[in-house]
Amino acid sequence: MLLSVLLQTAGAVDFVAISAGLVIAVTVIFAALGISKIAVATMDNMARQPEVAPDLRMSMIISAALVEGVALFAIVVAGFIL
């Protein structure tokens, strides 16, 4: 009896939506970690060599944009799954 009730409720759960939501959450978390790691490395190098700060800042912005673009692409793909 309990097994039949569990199987009926499991059939009502939309696992595709749950997995897409999980993919989006993991993508956002790892994109934030990647961008923060880029920022930490850039700030550390700016503190060591202040004369190259403008070049490092531009490289940081480009790298962060590339990471954000990959994250946005993953979110759009996960959104199409829904």
OpenMM code with the backbone's topology and positions (N, CA, C; nanometers):
from openmm import Vec3, app, unit

residues = "MET LEU LEU SER VAL LEU LEU GLN THR ALA GLY ALA VAL ASP PHE VAL ALA ILE SER ALA GLY LEU VAL ILE ALA VAL THR VAL ILE PHE ALA ALA LEU GLY ILE SER LYS ILE ALA VAL ALA THR MET ASP ASN MET ALA ARG GLN PRO GLU VAL ALA PRO ASP LEU ARG MET SER MET ILE ILE SER ALA ALA LEU VAL GLU GLY VAL ALA LEU PHE ALA ILE VAL VAL ALA GLY PHE ILE LEU".split()
positions = [
    Vec3(0.0824, -0.1186, 0.0000),
    Vec3(0.0000, 0.0000, 0.0000),
    Vec3(0.0872, 0.1255, 0.0000),
    Vec3(0.1860, 0.1280, 0.0899),
    Vec3(0.2729, 0.2435, 0.0978),
    Vec3(0.3538, 0.2601, -0.0316),
    Vec3(0.3964, 0.1498, -0.0884),
    Vec3(0.4729, 0.1551, -0.2124),
    Vec3(0.3902, 0.2128, -0.3265),
    Vec3(0.2650, 0.1756, -0.3342),
    Vec3(0.1805, 0.2290, -0.4412),
    Vec3(0.1559, 0.3787, -0.4239),
    Vec3(0.1434, 0.4249, -0.3019),
    Vec3(0.1264, 0.5687, -0.2768),
    Vec3(0.2540, 0.6435, -0.3142),
    Vec3(0.3693, 0.5899, -0.2785),
    Vec3(0.4958, 0.6543, -0.3134),
    Vec3(0.5173, 0.6587, -0.4643),
    Vec3(0.4812, 0.5525, -0.5336),
    Vec3(0.4956, 0.5512, -0.6783),
    Vec3(0.4015, 0.6500, -0.7457),
    Vec3(0.2829, 0.6687, -0.6912),
    Vec3(0.1897, 0.7649, -0.7485),
    Vec3(0.2397, 0.9079, -0.7281),
    Vec3(0.2951, 0.9376, -0.6107),
    Vec3(0.3456, 1.0726, -0.5873),
    Vec3(0.4750, 1.0975, -0.6645),
    Vec3(0.5556, 0.9947, -0.6839),
    Vec3(0.6787, 1.0110, -0.7612),
    Vec3(0.6476, 1.0383, -0.9077),
    Vec3(0.5367, 0.9878, -0.9562),
    Vec3(0.4980, 1.0139, -1.0941),
    Vec3(0.4561, 1.1580, -1.1158),
    Vec3(0.4123, 1.2274, -1.0087),
    Vec3(0.3680, 1.3660, -1.0208),
    Vec3(0.4841, 1.4648, -1.0158),
    Vec3(0.6002, 1.4213, -0.9709),
    Vec3(0.7156, 1.5106, -0.9603),
    Vec3(0.7795, 1.5276, -1.0973),
    Vec3(0.8090, 1.6521, -1.1311),
    Vec3(0.8717, 1.6829, -1.2591),
    Vec3(1.0228, 1.6882, -1.2406),
    Vec3(1.0893, 1.5770, -1.2705),
    Vec3(1.2328, 1.5685, -1.2488),
    Vec3(1.3115, 1.6542, -1.3473),
    Vec3(1.2540, 1.6848, -1.4609),
    Vec3(1.3223, 1.7694, -1.5585),
    Vec3(1.3364, 1.9108, -1.5036),
    Vec3(1.2311, 1.9622, -1.4421),
    Vec3(1.2358, 2.0969, -1.3857),
    Vec3(1.3318, 2.1024, -1.2671),
    Vec3(1.3331, 1.9968, -1.1878),
    Vec3(1.4241, 1.9934, -1.0736),
    Vec3(1.5687, 1.9891, -1.1213),
    Vec3(1.5967, 1.9089, -1.2216),
    Vec3(1.7345, 1.8994, -1.2715),
    Vec3(1.7774, 2.0287, -1.3404),
    Vec3(1.6880, 2.0945, -1.4120),
    Vec3(1.7224, 2.2218, -1.4755),
    Vec3(1.7495, 2.3288, -1.3700),
    Vec3(1.6705, 2.3300, -1.2660),
    Vec3(1.6946, 2.4241, -1.1570),
    Vec3(1.8266, 2.3979, -1.0870),
    Vec3(1.8598, 2.2717, -1.0709),
    Vec3(1.9867, 2.2351, -1.0090),
    Vec3(2.1040, 2.2761, -1.0975),
    Vec3(2.0913, 2.2580, -1.2274),
    Vec3(2.1972, 2.2990, -1.3211),
    Vec3(2.2177, 2.4497, -1.3157),
    Vec3(2.1092, 2.5242, -1.3116),
    Vec3(2.1196, 2.6702, -1.3047),
    Vec3(2.1864, 2.7137, -1.1747),
    Vec3(2.1481, 2.6521, -1.0634),
    Vec3(2.2070, 2.6893, -0.9347),
    Vec3(2.3561, 2.6585, -0.9298),
    Vec3(2.3948, 2.5420, -0.9776),
    Vec3(2.5363, 2.5051, -0.9765),
    Vec3(2.6162, 2.5953, -1.0705),
    Vec3(2.5588, 2.6302, -1.1837),
    Vec3(2.6264, 2.7190, -1.2782),
    Vec3(2.6524, 2.8553, -1.2171),
    Vec3(2.5529, 2.9096, -1.1506),
    Vec3(2.5682, 3.0415, -1.0887),
    Vec3(2.6727, 3.0376, -0.9776),
    Vec3(2.6716, 2.9324, -0.8975),
    Vec3(2.7679, 2.9215, -0.7874),
    Vec3(2.9104, 2.9128, -0.8415),
    Vec3(2.9332, 2.8272, -0.9401),
    Vec3(3.0689, 2.8113, -0.9913),
    Vec3(3.1141, 2.9323, -1.0730),
    Vec3(3.0231, 3.0014, -1.1384),
    Vec3(3.0607, 3.1242, -1.2091),
    Vec3(3.1036, 3.2313, -1.1086),
    Vec3(3.0306, 3.2417, -0.9983),
    Vec3(3.0679, 3.3385, -0.8950),
    Vec3(3.2032, 3.3041, -0.8338),
    Vec3(3.2283, 3.1756, -0.8104),
    Vec3(3.3585, 3.1349, -0.7572),
    Vec3(3.4715, 3.1637, -0.8558),
    Vec3(3.4468, 3.1402, -0.9842),
    Vec3(3.5489, 3.1674, -1.0854),
    Vec3(3.5812, 3.3145, -1.0975),
    Vec3(3.4781, 3.3980, -1.0973),
    Vec3(3.5004, 3.5428, -1.1073),
    Vec3(3.5702, 3.5950, -0.9830),
    Vec3(3.5327, 3.5431, -0.8655),
    Vec3(3.5995, 3.5887, -0.7435),
    Vec3(3.7457, 3.5459, -0.7414),
    Vec3(3.7760, 3.4286, -0.7953),
    Vec3(3.9156, 3.3843, -0.8017),
    Vec3(3.9952, 3.4738, -0.8965),
    Vec3(3.9360, 3.5141, -1.0071),
    Vec3(4.0013, 3.6070, -1.0999),
    Vec3(4.0272, 3.7406, -1.0308),
    Vec3(3.9288, 3.7900, -0.9571),
    Vec3(3.9436, 3.9189, -0.8890),
    Vec3(4.0508, 3.9132, -0.7809),
    Vec3(4.0551, 3.8040, -0.7058),
    Vec3(4.1566, 3.7906, -0.6004),
    Vec3(4.2964, 3.7901, -0.6604),
    Vec3(4.3156, 3.7154, -0.7664),
    Vec3(4.4480, 3.7095, -0.8302),
    Vec3(4.4874, 3.8457, -0.8867),
    Vec3(4.3905, 3.9165, -0.9442),
    Vec3(4.4203, 4.0478, -1.0010),
    Vec3(4.4562, 4.1478, -0.8921),
    Vec3(4.3788, 4.1494, -0.7836),
    Vec3(4.4075, 4.2429, -0.6749),
    Vec3(4.5422, 4.2121, -0.6097),
    Vec3(4.5758, 4.0845, -0.5987),
    Vec3(4.7042, 4.0463, -0.5425),
    Vec3(4.8188, 4.0962, -0.6306),
    Vec3(4.8039, 4.0798, -0.7598),
    Vec3(4.9085, 4.1269, -0.8513),
    Vec3(4.9140, 4.2784, -0.8602),
    Vec3(4.8004, 4.3460, -0.8451),
    Vec3(4.8006, 4.4923, -0.8433),
    Vec3(4.8722, 4.5445, -0.7196),
    Vec3(4.8580, 4.4740, -0.6076),
    Vec3(4.9274, 4.5164, -0.4863),
    Vec3(5.0784, 4.4970, -0.5000),
    Vec3(5.1196, 4.3948, -0.5729),
    Vec3(5.2625, 4.3706, -0.5917),
    Vec3(5.3252, 4.4663, -0.6920),
    Vec3(5.2540, 4.4937, -0.8008),
    Vec3(5.3072, 4.5815, -0.9052),
    Vec3(5.2012, 4.6846, -0.9435),
    Vec3(5.1951, 4.7959, -0.8710),
    Vec3(5.0921, 4.8975, -0.8999),
    Vec3(5.1043, 4.9615, -1.0382),
    Vec3(5.2233, 4.9565, -1.0974),
    Vec3(5.2410, 5.0226, -1.2276),
    Vec3(5.1713, 4.9495, -1.3418),
    Vec3(5.1379, 4.8238, -1.3239),
    Vec3(5.0679, 4.7492, -1.4286),
    Vec3(4.9185, 4.7329, -1.3973),
    Vec3(4.8680, 4.8119, -1.3042),
    Vec3(4.7275, 4.7998, -1.2623),
    Vec3(4.6278, 4.8192, -1.3770),
    Vec3(4.6441, 4.9181, -1.4646),
    Vec3(4.5457, 4.9329, -1.5736),
    Vec3(4.5396, 4.8118, -1.6668),
    Vec3(4.6558, 4.7553, -1.6969),
    Vec3(4.6576, 4.6369, -1.7845),
    Vec3(4.5922, 4.5175, -1.7162),
    Vec3(4.6213, 4.5023, -1.5878),
    Vec3(4.5610, 4.3909, -1.5130),
    Vec3(4.4104, 4.4075, -1.5003),
    Vec3(4.3676, 4.5314, -1.4810),
    Vec3(4.2238, 4.5571, -1.4674),
    Vec3(4.1503, 4.5204, -1.5961),
    Vec3(4.2084, 4.5565, -1.7097),
    Vec3(4.1452, 4.5245, -1.8376),
    Vec3(4.1426, 4.3735, -1.8600),
    Vec3(4.2505, 4.3057, -1.8250),
    Vec3(4.2528, 4.1599, -1.8382),
    Vec3(4.1501, 4.0947, -1.7466),
    Vec3(4.1332, 4.1497, -1.6263),
    Vec3(4.0349, 4.0963, -1.5329),
    Vec3(3.8935, 4.1126, -1.5881),
    Vec3(3.8642, 4.2260, -1.6447),
    Vec3(3.7300, 4.2509, -1.6982),
    Vec3(3.7006, 4.1567, -1.8148),
    Vec3(3.7984, 4.1371, -1.9012),
    Vec3(3.7790, 4.0463, -2.0147),
    Vec3(3.7596, 3.9026, -1.9669),
    Vec3(3.8416, 3.8599, -1.8720),
    Vec3(3.8293, 3.7233, -1.8193),
    Vec3(3.6960, 3.7023, -1.7486),
    Vec3(3.6546, 3.7998, -1.6706),
    Vec3(3.5252, 3.7886, -1.6012),
    Vec3(3.4099, 3.7855, -1.7010),
    Vec3(3.4217, 3.8614, -1.8086),
    Vec3(3.3169, 3.8599, -1.9107),
    Vec3(3.3089, 3.7245, -1.9806),
    Vec3(3.4239, 3.6631, -2.0043),
    Vec3(3.4226, 3.5306, -2.0667),
    Vec3(3.3600, 3.4259, -1.9742),
    Vec3(3.3935, 3.4314, -1.8462),
    Vec3(3.3335, 3.3377, -1.7506),
    Vec3(3.1830, 3.3614, -1.7419),
    Vec3(3.1438, 3.4872, -1.7391),
    Vec3(3.0011, 3.5198, -1.7314),
    Vec3(2.9283, 3.4760, -1.8580),
    Vec3(2.9941, 3.4858, -1.9732),
    Vec3(2.9321, 3.4403, -2.0976),
    Vec3(2.9083, 3.2906, -2.0990),
    Vec3(3.0046, 3.2150, -2.0500),
    Vec3(2.9868, 3.0692, -2.0424),
    Vec3(2.8747, 3.0347, -1.9462),
    Vec3(2.8689, 3.1060, -1.8336),
    Vec3(2.7617, 3.0817, -1.7363),
    Vec3(2.6250, 3.1166, -1.7952),
    Vec3(2.6177, 3.2261, -1.8669),
    Vec3(2.4911, 3.2647, -1.9293),
    Vec3(2.4481, 3.1623, -2.0330),
    Vec3(2.5430, 3.1114, -2.1097),
    Vec3(2.5124, 3.0081, -2.2086),
    Vec3(2.4585, 2.8827, -2.1403),
    Vec3(2.5188, 2.8420, -2.0298),
    Vec3(2.4711, 2.7236, -1.9561),
    Vec3(2.3316, 2.7451, -1.9005),
    Vec3(2.3043, 2.8658, -1.8517),
    Vec3(2.1710, 2.8945, -1.7990),
    Vec3(2.0676, 2.8928, -1.9099),
    Vec3(2.1012, 2.9464, -2.0262),
    Vec3(2.0061, 2.9454, -2.1389),
    Vec3(1.9789, 2.8031, -2.1844),
    Vec3(2.0831, 2.7204, -2.1910),
    Vec3(2.0631, 2.5807, -2.2300),
    Vec3(1.9754, 2.5092, -2.1280),
    Vec3(2.0002, 2.5327, -1.9991),
    Vec3(1.9168, 2.4711, -1.8953),
    Vec3(1.7736, 2.5240, -1.9028),
    Vec3(1.7583, 2.6487, -1.9413),
    Vec3(1.6239, 2.7041, -1.9572),
    Vec3(1.5485, 2.6401, -2.0725),
    Vec3(1.6183, 2.6032, -2.1777),
    Vec3(1.5531, 2.5356, -2.2900),
    Vec3(1.5082, 2.3949, -2.2535),
    Vec3(1.5735, 2.3360, -2.1536),
    Vec3(1.5328, 2.2041, -2.1075),
    Vec3(1.3911, 2.2101, -2.0492),
    Vec3(1.3628, 2.3219, -1.9810),
    Vec3(1.2298, 2.3376, -1.9233),
    Vec3(1.1258, 2.3462, -2.0320),
] * unit.nanometer
topology = app.Topology()
chain = topology.addChain("A")
for resn in residues:
    res = topology.addResidue(resn, chain)
    for name in ("N", "CA", "C"):
        topology.addAtom(name, app.Element.getBySymbol(name[0]), res)
